[in-house]
Amino acid sequence: MNKSINTTGSIFSGLFGLVVFAIGVVNTFWGNDPGFGIFLLLLSLVYFSPVTNYIKHRIGFTVPVWLKIALGIFIIWAALGVGELFDKVDLMLGNV
């Protein structure tokens, strides 16, 4: 695989992981569902290269790209629709 494509994919994966992590923090500390927030925090780890490299080294398993994309679509759908992310962000900004 081309190294520049791999690096670009790793950067996008890490950035998406940060977004999911931030959504998880918002859901954990604001609103009424901290369990969903913790679940998102754990799922965000799948998108960070050091974590995936560690998992690959320890157990020899890597999460395929198609599964990361499908998981990302599910996370965005759940956070925006079911998780009422915008309402929780408004609540968070009202506490500041």
CORCORCOR-V49505 format. One record per run of one state. SS is the DSSP state (H for helix, E for strand, C for the rest). FROM is the first residue (numbers start at 0). TO is the last residue. If there is no record, write none. Layout:
ss:SS from:FROM to:TO
ss:SS from:FROM to:TO
This chain:
ss:C from:0 to:1
ss:H from:2 to:28
ss:C from:29 to:32
ss:H from:33 to:46
ss:C from:47 to:47
ss:H from:48 to:58
ss:C from:59 to:63
ss:H from:64 to:81
ss:C from:82 to:83
ss:H from:84 to:93
ss:C from:94 to:95
